[in-house]
Amino acid sequence: MEIIPAIDIIDGKCVRLTEGDYSQKTVYNDNPLEVAKSFEDAGITRLHLVDLDGAKAGKVTNWKVLESIAKNTQLVIDFGGGIKQESDLKIVFDSGAAFATIGSMAVKDPDLFETWLKEYGENRFLLGADVKGENIAIGGWLETTNENIIEFIQKYISKGVTQLFCTDISKDGKLEGPSIELYKKIIQHFPELYFIASGGVSSMQDINELRIIGCSGVIVGKAIYEGRIKISELC
């Protein structure tokens, strides 16, 4: 199972939110590059980079952070937050991201997203499914839709998407454990999917449980920054 540390960015700084609430923000480091290098030095090969300013504003904002990390490390980076137009997508790829993470746009403008899948290739995208209950949430987690997670995944698997991460917002940033039952359900429905768990991971035991149920990868954030999991344990 692939371990993917997360760096969430607000105002160019490494932060974490609780339950996707921008008012519940903790700043962990003013220098995201320093954090990324510490992951690489420990043997991590992939990074989940989230532009929270971009997600809120609806346009890519912290692309300079992406550019800095891509230029100064060998990490394979997926970058999301605010990718709404092709100009945003080009900025992300030109700044060094291996994958563009698409969430809200896949709900709000599926036709444009499908055009990108065909133009750039399905293997350049990581589909992000943020959920409250089992319904998709969008706009930096500020809006919950009526679209069910299983239906959402089915629609995009049929379009060629091969990797997806799912974040249960009710768990994210709370260090109370991941949504094992939800993830089991998704994996049972879509055994061929490269499925990445996200949200709530608090310990190596959580990571081992996700491995046992068949997750292909796991995104780990707050547990690292709070010292619950040592980076050295992840490799």
C-alpha positions in Angstrom: 0.0 0.0 0.0 1.3 3.4 -1.0 1.8 6.0 1.8 1.0 9.5 0.6 1.7 12.4 3.1 -0.5 15.5 2.6 0.5 19.1 2.7 -2.4 21.5 2.8 -1.6 25.1 1.9 -3.2 28.4 3.0 -1.3 31.7 2.4 1.7 29.6 1.3 1.9 27.8 4.7 1.5 24.2 5.7 -1.8 23.9 7.6 -4.5 21.4 8.6 -8.2 22.0 8.9 -10.6 20.1 11.1 -13.8 18.7 9.4 -13.0 20.9 6.4 -13.7 24.1 8.4 -11.5 27.0 7.4 -12.1 28.6 10.8 -10.5 25.5 12.5 -7.1 26.0 11.0 -3.7 25.0 12.6 -0.5 26.3 11.0 2.3 23.6 11.2 5.1 25.1 9.2 5.7 28.3 7.3 7.9 26.4 4.8 6.1 23.6 2.8 9.3 22.8 0.9 11.0 22.0 4.2 8.2 19.7 5.1 8.3 18.0 1.6 12.0 17.5 1.9 11.6 15.8 5.3 9.2 13.4 3.7 11.6 12.7 0.8 14.6 12.3 3.1 12.6 9.6 5.0 12.0 7.6 1.9 8.5 8.8 0.9 8.1 9.0 -2.9 4.7 10.7 -3.4 3.0 13.8 -2.1 -0.6 15.0 -1.9 -0.6 18.8 -2.2 -3.8 20.7 -1.6 -4.3 24.4 -2.4 -7.0 25.3 0.1 -7.0 29.0 -0.9 -7.6 27.8 -4.5 -10.4 25.5 -3.5 -12.2 28.4 -1.8 -11.5 30.9 -4.5 -12.2 28.6 -7.4 -8.9 29.2 -9.1 -5.4 27.8 -8.5 -3.6 30.2 -6.1 -0.6 28.5 -4.4 1.1 27.2 -7.6 4.4 28.7 -6.5 4.5 26.2 -3.6 4.0 23.4 -6.1 6.7 24.7 -8.4 9.2 25.0 -5.5 8.6 21.5 -4.3 8.6 20.0 -7.8 11.9 21.7 -8.6 13.7 20.8 -5.4 12.5 17.3 -4.8 11.9 14.1 -6.8 8.5 13.6 -5.2 5.6 12.5 -7.4 3.1 15.2 -6.7 -0.7 15.3 -7.1 -2.0 18.8 -6.8 -5.6 19.9 -6.3 -7.7 22.9 -5.2 -9.2 25.4 -7.6 -8.7 23.7 -10.9 -11.7 24.9 -12.8 -10.5 26.0 -16.2 -7.9 24.7 -18.6 -5.6 27.6 -17.8 -5.6 26.3 -14.1 -4.8 22.8 -15.4 -1.9 24.0 -17.5 -0.5 26.0 -14.5 -0.6 22.8 -12.4 1.1 20.6 -15.0 3.6 23.4 -16.0 4.5 23.8 -12.3 5.5 20.2 -12.0 2.5 18.1 -10.8 2.4 14.5 -12.0 -1.3 14.4 -11.4 -4.1 17.0 -11.3 -6.6 16.3 -8.5 -10.1 17.0 -9.6 -13.0 17.0 -7.2 -15.7 19.8 -7.4 -15.3 20.3 -11.1 -16.1 16.6 -11.9 -19.5 17.3 -10.2 -20.2 20.8 -11.5 -18.8 20.6 -15.1 -18.4 16.9 -16.0 -18.4 17.6 -19.7 -15.2 19.8 -19.4 -13.6 17.2 -17.2 -14.3 14.5 -19.7 -12.7 16.7 -22.4 -9.6 16.9 -20.2 -9.5 13.2 -19.7 -9.4 12.7 -23.4 -7.0 15.5 -24.2 -4.4 14.9 -21.4 -5.0 11.2 -20.7 -6.8 9.5 -17.8 -3.5 8.7 -16.1 -2.8 12.4 -15.5 -5.7 12.8 -13.1 -6.5 11.8 -9.5 -10.3 12.0 -8.9 -11.1 13.3 -5.4 -14.4 12.3 -3.8 -15.0 14.2 -0.6 -18.1 12.9 1.2 -20.5 13.8 4.0 -22.4 10.6 4.9 -22.2 8.9 1.5 -22.9 12.1 -0.6 -20.3 14.1 -2.5 -19.2 17.4 -1.0 -17.6 20.2 -3.1 -16.2 23.7 -3.1 -13.5 23.0 -0.4 -16.1 21.0 1.5 -18.4 24.0 1.8 -21.3 22.4 -0.2 -22.9 18.9 0.0 -24.6 17.5 -3.1 -27.2 14.8 -3.5 -24.8 12.6 -5.6 -24.0 9.3 -4.0 -20.4 8.2 -3.8 -20.9 4.8 -5.5 -22.8 6.4 -8.4 -20.1 9.1 -8.7 -17.3 6.5 -8.9 -19.2 4.3 -11.4 -19.7 7.2 -13.7 -16.0 8.1 -13.9 -14.7 4.5 -14.0 -16.7 4.2 -17.2 -14.9 7.3 -18.5 -11.5 5.7 -17.9 -10.5 7.1 -14.5 -8.3 4.5 -12.7 -7.4 6.2 -9.4 -9.5 7.9 -6.8 -9.2 9.1 -3.2 -12.1 9.4 -0.8 -12.2 11.7 2.2 -14.9 11.4 4.8 -15.1 15.0 5.9 -16.7 14.1 9.3 -13.4 12.2 10.1 -10.9 14.5 8.5 -8.5 16.2 10.9 -10.1 14.6 14.0 -7.7 11.7 14.5 -10.6 9.4 15.3 -9.9 6.7 12.7 -10.8 6.3 9.0 -14.2 5.3 7.6 -13.4 1.6 7.3 -16.9 0.5 6.4 -17.4 3.1 3.7 -14.0 2.2 2.2 -14.8 -1.6 2.3 -18.0 -0.8 0.4 -16.2 1.1 -2.3 -13.5 -1.5 -2.7 -16.1 -4.3 -2.9 -18.0 -2.4 -5.6 -14.8 -1.4 -7.6 -12.0 -4.0 -7.0 -10.1 -2.8 -10.0 -9.9 0.8 -8.8 -6.7 2.2 -7.4 -8.4 3.4 -4.2 -6.7 5.8 -1.8 -8.2 6.3 1.7 -8.1 9.7 3.2 -9.3 11.3 6.5 -9.1 10.3 10.1 -5.9 8.3 10.1 -4.5 8.5 13.6 -2.1 5.6 14.0 -0.1 2.8 12.3 -3.0 0.5 13.4 -5.4 2.6 11.2 -2.9 2.2 8.3 -2.7 -1.5 8.8 -6.5 -1.8 8.9 -6.7 0.0 5.6 -4.0 -2.3 4.1 -6.0 -5.3 5.2 -9.3 -4.2 3.6 -7.5 -3.7 0.3 -6.8 0.0 -0.1 -4.1 0.8 -2.7 -2.9 3.9 -0.9 -3.6 6.1 2.1 -3.2 9.9 2.5 -1.8 10.8 5.9 -1.9 14.3 7.3 -2.6 15.5 10.8 -1.3 12.3 12.4 2.2 13.1 11.2 2.1 16.8 12.2 0.8 16.0 15.6 3.4 13.3 16.2 1.0 10.4 16.3 2.9 8.7 13.4 6.6 9.0 12.8 7.6 9.5 9.2 10.2 6.7 9.7 7.4 4.3 10.4 5.7 4.9 7.1 8.6 3.7 4.8 
